[in-house]
Amino acid sequence: MDSAFLHIDLDTFFVSVERLREPKLNGKPVIVGGKSNRGVVASCSYEARQYGVHSAMPIALARRLCPNGIYLSGDHDEYSRYSNMVTEVIADRAPLFEKASIDEFYLDVSGMDKFFGTQKWAWELRDKIKKETRLPLSAGLSINKTVSKIATGEAKPDNRLFVPREQVKSFLTPLDIEKMPMAGPKTQSLLRDLGINTIGMLMDFPQKVLIRLFGQNGLSLWKKANGLDYSPVVPYSEAKSMSTERTFGEDTADMNFLKSILLAMIEKLAHEMRMENKMTGCVSIKLRYSDFETTSTQVRIPYTSRDDVLIETVMGLFKKAYQRRVLIRLIGIKFTHLIYANYQMQLFDPNAKNVHLMFAMDAIKKRYGTDKISRVNGIYSGGVEERGTSFLVKREERQKQLPPAIFTKAPVNKIIR
């Protein structure tokens, strides 16, 4: 029985989601990653790449290369929703899969040929994902994770490629070394200095020399160039922590602003925990100052998912962590030690008022969206620009003064009875 691995990559994922939301973006150079010059490119369309723009490039440089591009802040909640749609389709059909990132999957489909025909099954899965999500995606099918990933890269955009065992070496030989998954810019530069420009050249290069230059990574490079990769698909499992961090468009020491940011972050994470029936037993906070010094602190707490408890805990940690009185560049919160549990309100609970408010807000968010309601002084998602797993918050878009209690755009009387 031959091994078979399927690699799936959602093409220019963030851009593709934005184009589903706004078809007018089709065919135009689109760059996702933030509107300010302090961000980095999280995703860009093929039209933008023609100008030299690529992922992880500073937005300021991207603007110089592609001044007529359409620059978008991004919406991580929406990207996560589409990623979860793809995950659900795969989980429903695949015996074993690994979610390598928000837009990348590996599947071990060895033995499927006994029942369906591996190639037929793989392409049917790709078609099903495309049909249910309307997202473009490329797929590579081959004997291991490395070759299947390279095959996906050669299939792009929005196509598929099967590389059987007997064709692996002939497939890899002419490809540039930049196609090697683990060969970064520095490694590529060193290899080119040795006269190695293609994967085929790397195949024939003496192992001992590579090991002397790169250590064990040199041996790994040689093996993968020869189509040898025995790494398994790591079964997908849910994250054991939940976190968010925000980088400010302008370094700040404004306490009211920082506390409103923290409040919005706590509300977001706590709501996500409750929607997944989880509680946290450990809370941590991270601060990065304008001079890039980073500090963090954490505390163990009784398991909870209540906003008021987490707000009190995080604010206490912030007061403890912020000792330098220097402008802050980044702030982050993480909830760890997660367990599956629901908050149960006790009879004559002294915190009943806060709990009822929390449940009412959850109901509104679930029905109308997470940006439709917030506590006083919370920063809405409308004032937040996303950058990969981080956020850029514009101070000029700080939330305006709200009336007491809660603010909502939804008809509260239809939810709270």
C-alpha positions as a printed NumPy array, in Angstrom:
array([[  0.   ,   0.   ,   0.   ],
       [  1.524,   3.345,  -1.105],
       [  1.42 ,   6.43 ,   1.107],
       [ -0.648,   9.387,  -0.089],
       [ -0.774,  12.91 ,   1.293],
       [ -3.06 ,  15.711,   0.157],
       [ -2.088,  19.347,   0.727],
       [ -4.753,  22.054,   0.447],
       [ -3.995,  25.783,   0.353],
       [ -6.661,  28.487,   0.168],
       [ -5.357,  30.867,  -2.512],
       [ -4.733,  34.462,  -1.323],
       [ -7.188,  33.576,   1.433],
       [ -7.859,  36.944,   3.056],
       [ -8.19 ,  38.62 ,  -0.338],
       [-10.527,  35.864,  -1.542],
       [-12.828,  36.373,   1.447],
       [-12.857,  40.13 ,   0.868],
       [-13.781,  39.547,  -2.778],
       [-16.704,  37.347,  -1.77 ],
       [-17.936,  40.225,   0.365],
       [-17.257,  42.862,  -2.327],
       [-17.119,  41.485,  -5.902],
       [-15.917,  44.889,  -7.205],
       [-12.468,  43.921,  -5.863],
       [-12.119,  41.137,  -8.458],
       [ -9.266,  41.703, -10.88 ],
       [ -7.797,  44.587,  -8.87 ],
       [ -4.57 ,  44.773,  -6.812],
       [ -5.781,  44.163,  -3.258],
       [ -3.561,  44.245,  -0.171],
       [ -4.845,  43.136,   3.251],
       [ -2.929,  44.122,   6.363],
       [ -3.905,  47.592,   7.475],
       [ -4.331,  51.104,   6.191],
       [ -1.583,  52.705,   8.256],
       [  2.068,  52.519,   7.232],
       [  3.004,  50.674,  10.438],
       [  1.376,  47.425,   9.336],
       [  2.621,  44.51 ,   7.269],
       [  1.035,  42.712,   4.329],
       [ -1.011,  39.751,   5.582],
       [ -2.262,  38.765,   2.115],
       [ -2.213,  40.221,  -1.381],
       [ -3.833,  39.391,  -4.695],
       [ -1.928,  38.073,  -7.699],
       [ -2.511,  41.455,  -9.352],
       [ -0.636,  43.133,  -6.469],
       [  2.181,  40.574,  -6.665],
       [  2.92 ,  41.73 , -10.188],
       [  4.159,  44.971,  -8.6  ],
       [  6.515,  43.061,  -6.294],
       [  4.237,  43.07 ,  -3.246],
       [  4.334,  39.93 ,  -1.086],
       [  3.25 ,  38.703,   2.357],
       [  5.126,  40.012,   5.424],
       [  6.263,  43.111,   3.484],
       [  5.855,  46.436,   5.349],
       [  2.766,  48.293,   4.2  ],
       [  4.872,  51.426,   3.674],
       [  7.012,  49.58 ,   1.102],
       [  3.95 ,  48.01 ,  -0.515],
       [  2.466,  51.491,  -1.014],
       [  5.621,  52.616,  -2.809],
       [  5.572,  49.56 ,  -5.087],
       [  1.818,  49.582,  -5.672],
       [  0.452,  53.094,  -5.027],
       [ -2.82 ,  52.343,  -6.815],
       [ -3.52 ,  49.216,  -4.781],
       [ -6.632,  48.812,  -2.644],
       [ -5.516,  48.558,   0.997],
       [ -7.874,  46.853,   3.465],
       [ -7.729,  46.507,   7.239],
       [ -9.011,  42.932,   7.303],
       [-11.626,  41.124,   9.379],
       [-10.18 ,  38.225,  11.368],
       [-13.591,  37.063,  12.604],
       [-14.774,  36.672,   9.02 ],
       [-11.563,  34.904,   7.965],
       [-11.901,  32.519,  10.903],
       [-15.503,  31.812,   9.956],
       [-14.552,  30.822,   6.409],
       [-11.578,  28.8  ,   7.658],
       [-13.901,  26.918,  10.006],
       [-16.271,  26.227,   7.104],
       [-13.415,  24.552,   5.225],
       [-12.362,  22.667,   8.36 ],
       [-15.888,  21.306,   8.826],
       [-16.028,  20.011,   5.244],
       [-12.655,  18.28 ,   5.638],
       [-13.455,  16.873,   9.103],
       [-16.686,  15.403,   7.779],
       [-14.886,  13.374,   5.095],
       [-11.187,  12.949,   5.943],
       [ -9.91 ,  10.148,   8.202],
       [ -6.867,  12.145,   9.351],
       [ -6.022,  15.802,   8.775],
       [ -3.787,  18.553,  10.123],
       [ -4.705,  22.233,  10.125],
       [ -1.284,  23.807,   9.618],
       [ -2.652,  27.367,   9.596],
       [ -5.854,  29.305,   9.008],
       [ -5.606,  28.592,   5.249],
       [ -3.507,  25.414,   4.948],
       [ -4.309,  21.73 ,   5.524],
       [ -2.543,  18.365,   5.251],
       [ -4.471,  15.105,   4.892],
       [ -3.126,  11.572,   5.175],
       [ -5.264,   9.66 ,   2.687],
       [ -3.134,   6.513,   2.533],
       [ -5.237,   3.436,   1.869],
       [ -8.183,   5.347,   0.406],
       [ -7.475,   3.681,  -2.934],
       [ -8.849,   0.432,  -1.471],
       [-12.301,   1.988,  -1.33 ],
       [-12.569,   5.037,  -3.596],
       [ -9.405,   5.748,  -5.572],
       [ -7.192,   8.272,  -3.812],
       [ -6.925,  10.788,  -6.628],
       [-10.655,  10.729,  -7.373],
       [-11.487,  11.157,  -3.677],
       [ -9.021,  14.04 ,  -3.262],
       [-10.338,  16.023,  -6.224],
       [-13.948,  15.422,  -5.17 ],
       [-13.101,  16.841,  -1.733],
       [-11.528,  19.906,  -3.347],
       [-14.624,  20.406,  -5.508],
       [-16.888,  20.079,  -2.463],
       [-14.944,  22.724,  -0.537],
       [-15.092,  25.087,  -3.522],
       [-18.819,  24.519,  -3.931],
       [-19.71 ,  25.074,  -0.266],
       [-17.411,  28.04 ,   0.409],
       [-16.95 ,  29.603,  -3.077],
       [-13.265,  30.034,  -2.219],
       [-10.471,  29.39 ,  -4.737],
       [ -8.015,  26.748,  -3.538],
       [ -5.106,  24.745,  -4.863],
       [ -4.273,  21.152,  -3.966],
       [ -1.306,  18.823,  -4.336],
       [ -1.389,  15.05 ,  -3.982],
       [  1.777,  12.99 ,  -3.624],
       [  3.755,  10.545,  -1.458],
       [  4.513,  12.837,   1.506],
       [  3.889,  16.277,   3.009],
       [  6.875,  17.982,   1.365],
       [  6.18 ,  16.871,  -2.2  ],
       [  2.443,  17.493,  -1.89 ],
       [  3.086,  21.045,  -0.631],
       [  5.455,  21.757,  -3.516],
       [  2.875,  20.298,  -5.902],
       [  0.269,  22.699,  -4.514],
       [  2.615,  25.607,  -5.162],
       [  3.049,  24.504,  -8.771],
       [ -0.721,  24.078,  -9.178],
       [ -1.498,  27.676,  -8.157],
       [ -3.654,  29.535,  -8.738],
       [ -6.88 ,  27.614,  -8.106],
       [ -5.801,  24.292,  -9.595],
       [ -4.642,  20.784,  -8.624],
       [ -1.665,  18.527,  -9.297],
       [ -0.957,  14.843,  -8.711],
       [  2.664,  13.659,  -8.512],
       [  2.921,   9.826,  -8.349],
       [  5.943,   8.173,  -6.713],
       [  7.669,   7.294,  -9.979],
       [  7.567,  10.95 , -11.106],
       [  8.722,  12.632,  -7.869],
       [ 12.385,  13.131,  -8.811],
       [ 11.654,  14.266, -12.354],
       [  9.062,  16.69 , -10.947],
       [ 11.42 ,  18.168,  -8.337],
       [ 14.651,  18.302, -10.387],
       [ 14.039,  21.461, -12.496],
       [ 12.408,  23.522,  -9.728],
       [ 14.192,  26.518,  -8.232],
       [ 15.373,  26.061,  -4.625],
       [ 12.992,  28.819,  -3.56 ],
       [ 10.251,  26.184,  -3.972],
       [ 11.702,  24.164,  -1.066],
       [  9.347,  24.584,   1.944],
       [ 12.103,  24.884,   4.569],
       [ 14.603,  26.942,   2.569],
       [ 14.26 ,  30.55 ,   3.721],
       [ 16.001,  33.569,   2.139],
       [ 19.247,  33.097,   4.123],
       [ 19.433,  29.391,   3.305],
       [ 18.715,  30.089,  -0.357],
       [ 21.48 ,  32.693,  -0.437],
       [ 24.012,  30.262,   1.032],
       [ 22.954,  27.506,  -1.373],
       [ 23.281,  29.831,  -4.364],
       [ 26.758,  30.811,  -3.168],
       [ 27.567,  27.095,  -3.476],
       [ 26.224,  27.078,  -7.033],
       [ 23.   ,  25.286,  -6.047],
       [ 20.103,  26.944,  -7.863],
       [ 17.683,  24.073,  -8.395],
       [ 16.31 ,  21.244,  -6.277],
       [ 17.958,  18.823,  -8.704],
       [ 21.383,  20.317,  -7.917],
       [ 20.639,  19.956,  -4.208],
       [ 19.722,  16.287,  -4.758],
       [ 23.221,  15.534,  -6.044],
       [ 25.172,  17.683,  -3.592],
       [ 27.315,  15.758,  -1.035],
       [ 25.453,  15.218,   2.226],
       [ 28.582,  15.695,   4.337],
       [ 29.169,  19.195,   2.988],
       [ 25.557,  20.196,   3.669],
       [ 25.768,  18.833,   7.216],
       [ 29.023,  20.707,   7.808],
       [ 27.412,  23.958,   6.608],
       [ 23.888,  23.623,   8.019],
       [ 24.134,  20.937,  10.703],
       [ 21.231,  18.478,  10.804],
       [ 19.164,  20.945,   8.786],
       [ 21.568,  20.22 ,   5.918],
       [ 20.665,  16.525,   6.019],
       [ 16.963,  17.414,   6.169],
       [ 17.375,  19.683,   3.13 ],
       [ 19.057,  16.886,   1.171],
       [ 16.35 ,  14.358,   2.102],
       [ 13.508,  16.642,   1.148],
       [ 15.212,  17.563,  -2.126],
       [ 15.251,  13.821,  -2.879],
       [ 11.556,  13.522,  -2.054],
       [ 12.147,  11.865,   1.335],
       [  9.907,  13.054,   4.175],
       [  8.577,  10.786,   6.904],
       [  6.873,  13.459,   9.021],
       [  3.319,  12.427,   9.911],
       [  0.116,  14.391,   9.679],
       [ -0.516,  15.773,  13.17 ],
       [ -4.212,  15.26 ,  14.035],
       [ -6.113,  18.518,  14.289],
       [ -7.029,  19.568,  17.814],
       [ -8.474,  22.731,  19.269],
       [ -6.189,  25.368,  20.686],
       [ -5.384,  25.075,  24.386],
       [ -5.34 ,  28.838,  24.747],
       [ -7.158,  31.9  ,  23.453],
       [ -5.355,  35.176,  22.934],
       [ -5.379,  38.499,  21.159],
       [ -2.905,  41.363,  20.952],
       [ -3.051,  44.834,  19.509],
       [ -0.349,  47.073,  18.115],
       [ -1.224,  50.763,  18.237],
       [ -0.908,  53.086,  15.276],
       [  0.642,  55.551,  17.725],
       [  2.547,  54.677,  20.917],
       [  0.494,  55.79 ,  23.891],
       [  0.337,  56.156,  27.672],
       [ -3.306,  57.288,  27.711],
       [ -4.77 ,  55.235,  30.572],
       [ -8.402,  55.68 ,  29.532],
       [ -7.592,  54.562,  26.014],
       [ -5.538,  51.543,  27.158],
       [ -8.212,  50.409,  29.596],
       [-10.923,  50.707,  26.942],
       [ -8.802,  48.547,  24.63 ],
       [ -8.346,  45.947,  27.365],
       [-12.072,  45.952,  28.065],
       [-12.912,  45.287,  24.413],
       [-10.317,  42.495,  24.202],
       [-11.617,  40.816,  27.367],
       [-15.201,  40.981,  26.139],
       [-14.255,  39.459,  22.795],
       [-12.266,  36.543,  24.233],
       [-14.736,  35.862,  27.039],
       [-17.633,  35.773,  24.573],
       [-15.715,  33.346,  22.335],
       [-15.023,  31.123,  25.355],
       [-18.678,  30.982,  26.316],
       [-19.717,  30.222,  22.739],
       [-17.318,  27.238,  22.814],
       [-18.467,  26.197,  26.305],
       [-15.045,  26.853,  27.824],
       [-13.609,  28.431,  30.963],
       [-10.118,  29.669,  31.749],
       [ -8.035,  29.007,  34.837],
       [ -5.074,  31.25 ,  34.007],
       [ -4.932,  34.822,  32.693],
       [ -1.839,  36.604,  31.361],
       [ -1.113,  40.055,  29.975],
       [  1.716,  41.255,  27.716],
       [  3.031,  44.792,  27.248],
       [  5.554,  46.023,  24.695],
       [  6.978,  49.5  ,  25.224],
       [  8.017,  51.999,  22.578],
       [ 11.651,  50.885,  22.994],
       [ 10.48 ,  47.287,  22.219],
       [ 11.125,  45.991,  25.745],
       [  8.436,  43.392,  26.428],
       [  7.068,  42.283,  29.784],
       [  4.353,  39.814,  30.757],
       [  2.695,  38.54 ,  33.907],
       [  0.04 ,  35.951,  34.698],
       [ -2.13 ,  34.692,  37.521],
       [ -4.049,  31.485,  38.232],
       [ -7.735,  32.011,  39.022],
       [-10.763,  29.827,  39.778],
       [-12.181,  28.631,  36.452],
       [-14.503,  31.209,  34.962],
       [-15.797,  32.77 ,  31.757],
       [-17.494,  35.74 ,  33.396],
       [-16.703,  39.16 ,  31.984],
       [-16.738,  40.985,  35.327],
       [-14.305,  38.52 ,  36.956],
       [-11.931,  38.577,  33.987],
       [-12.086,  42.383,  33.734],
       [-11.111,  42.733,  37.397],
       [ -8.289,  40.192,  36.966],
       [ -6.847,  41.731,  33.791],
       [ -7.016,  45.29 ,  35.124],
       [ -5.151,  44.135,  38.221],
       [ -2.482,  42.49 ,  36.076],
       [ -2.171,  45.612,  33.939],
       [ -1.608,  47.78 ,  37.018],
       [  1.041,  45.323,  38.202],
       [  2.772,  45.022,  34.81 ],
       [  2.823,  48.699,  33.802],
       [  5.642,  50.018,  35.969],
       [  7.973,  51.9  ,  33.588],
       [  5.695,  54.818,  32.662],
       [  6.945,  54.591,  29.092],
       [  4.742,  54.803,  25.993],
       [  3.165,  51.46 ,  25.07 ],
       [  3.377,  50.01 ,  21.558],
       [  1.509,  46.72 ,  21.989],
       [ -0.812,  45.122,  24.504],
       [ -2.012,  41.517,  24.624],
       [ -4.181,  39.155,  26.679],
       [ -4.108,  35.358,  26.817],
       [ -6.44 ,  32.856,  28.524],
       [ -4.903,  29.418,  29.153],
       [ -5.681,  26.234,  31.149],
       [ -8.985,  25.993,  29.248],
       [-11.586,  23.412,  30.219],
       [-14.996,  22.53 ,  28.81 ],
       [-17.586,  23.923,  31.216],
       [-20.604,  26.219,  31.35 ],
       [-21.142,  28.917,  33.943],
       [-23.932,  27.848,  36.302],
       [-25.664,  30.639,  38.204],
       [-26.361,  29.808,  41.842],
       [-29.626,  30.428,  43.649],
       [-29.509,  33.899,  45.258],
       [-26.254,  34.573,  43.418],
       [-24.994,  37.995,  44.62 ],
       [-23.661,  38.606,  41.092],
       [-26.945,  37.741,  39.382],
       [-27.269,  41.205,  37.838],
       [-23.867,  40.954,  36.114],
       [-24.55 ,  37.399,  34.968],
       [-27.954,  38.298,  33.485],
       [-26.326,  41.198,  31.642],
       [-23.599,  38.893,  30.313],
       [-26.13 ,  36.351,  29.018],
       [-28.279,  39.085,  27.457],
       [-25.277,  40.527,  25.625],
       [-24.3  ,  37.036,  24.43 ],
       [-27.785,  36.546,  22.997],
       [-27.625,  39.829,  21.09 ],
       [-24.111,  39.134,  19.769],
       [-25.069,  35.64 ,  18.668],
       [-28.094,  36.867,  16.751],
       [-26.918,  40.231,  15.41 ],
       [-23.112,  40.068,  15.44 ],
       [-20.349,  40.691,  17.967],
       [-19.958,  44.349,  16.982],
       [-23.563,  45.288,  17.796],
       [-23.166,  45.671,  21.555],
       [-20.432,  46.611,  24.02 ],
       [-19.899,  47.809,  27.551],
       [-19.258,  51.486,  28.172],
       [-15.739,  52.545,  27.104],
       [-15.233,  49.427,  24.968],
       [-13.615,  49.86 ,  21.577],
       [-15.746,  48.498,  18.742],
       [-14.3  ,  46.307,  16.019],
       [-15.073,  49.148,  13.62 ],
       [-12.172,  51.053,  15.142],
       [ -9.775,  48.163,  14.811],
       [ -7.569,  47.253,  11.883],
       [ -6.378,  43.684,  11.711],
       [ -2.837,  42.635,  10.893],
       [ -2.408,  38.866,  10.817],
       [ -2.971,  37.723,  14.382],
       [ -2.511,  41.27 ,  15.7  ],
       [ -4.508,  44.438,  15.425],
       [ -3.803,  48.092,  14.686],
       [ -6.   ,  50.475,  16.618],
       [ -6.442,  54.017,  15.352],
       [ -6.641,  56.531,  18.179],
       [ -8.6  ,  58.929,  16.001],
       [-11.293,  56.253,  15.705],
       [-11.582,  55.882,  19.475],
       [-15.111,  55.187,  20.639],
       [-17.244,  58.217,  21.319],
       [-18.952,  58.766,  24.675],
       [-21.767,  56.258,  25.153],
       [-24.84 ,  56.462,  27.333],
       [-24.881,  54.533,  30.64 ],
       [-25.369,  50.755,  30.82 ],
       [-25.003,  49.159,  27.39 ],
       [-25.031,  50.335,  23.788],
       [-26.701,  48.284,  21.087],
       [-27.913,  48.572,  17.535],
       [-30.126,  45.521,  17.965],
       [-33.736,  45.601,  19.214],
       [-33.   ,  44.577,  22.799],
       [-36.648,  44.11 ,  23.681],
       [-36.801,  41.199,  21.238],
       [-33.967,  39.386,  23.01 ],
       [-34.285,  40.189,  26.731],
       [-37.601,  39.161,  28.161]])
